[in-house]
Amino acid sequence: MLKVLVAALLGTIIGIIVMVVVIAISGTDTSGASSVGLSVSLSTYTPSTSTASTPTSSGGGSTGGGKSTGGTTGDANAGKAVFASAGCAGCHTLSQAGASGTIGPDLNTAIKGDAGSTPLPAFIKESIINPDAVIAKGFSSGIMPTSFGSSLSSTDINNLVALIMSGQ
């Protein structure tokens, strides 16, 4: 029994060392036009889709239904389930989801500074769909999967936006 525990511990330690080496090696490559260390303000962001104008298609009366969060409709409670199932909690800190990942930006604090003059809900949505459009200070491109725009439904994405916005 002791041999099994020692073998498991050694395997875990070796795995962690390999991950640290891979991250260190990939983090030192600047050929990907990363903004890490350049002290450049990223406030010139412009969303590639017209996500900011989508919710204003109705002209009269109340539509009821989902919670409106700064121009994007979505359900923050449903967003918690998407945040967990999509693996967001493994990389991001977000108090509303009980997440404390450190591989990606802290979603409690990092978003407002990176969004610049772009409406926050549109910036968050674009960051999920096209994560390399704006790279948060201290991070590099290519870390966040670029498949969420096709693997998540628009409802799931709107629910994630509502969840993230609920803490802003």
Stockholm file with secondary structure:
# STOCKHOLM 1.0

chainA/1-168         MLKVLVAALLGTIIGIIVMVVVIAISGTDTSGASSVGLSVSLSTYTPSTSTASTPTSSGGGSTGGGKSTGGTTGDANAGKAVFASAGCAGCHTLSQAGASGTIGPDLNTAIKGDAGSTPLPAFIKESIINPDAVIAKGFSSGIMPTSFGSSLSSTDINNLVALIMSGQ
#=GR chainA/1-168 SS CHHHHHHHHHHHHHHHHHHHHHHHHHHTCCTTCCCTTSCCCCTTCCCSSCGGGGGGGCCSSCCCSSCEETTEECCHHHHHHHHHHTTGGGTCEEGGGTEECCSSCCTTTSHHHHHTTSCHHHHHHHHHHSTTSSCCTTCCTTSSCSCHHHHSCHHHHHHHHHHHHTTC
#=GC SS_cons         CHHHHHHHHHHHHHHHHHHHHHHHHHHTCCTTCCCTTSCCCCTTCCCSSCGGGGGGGCCSSCCCSSCEETTEECCHHHHHHHHHHTTGGGTCEEGGGTEECCSSCCTTTSHHHHHTTSCHHHHHHHHHHSTTSSCCTTCCTTSSCSCHHHHSCHHHHHHHHHHHHTTC
//
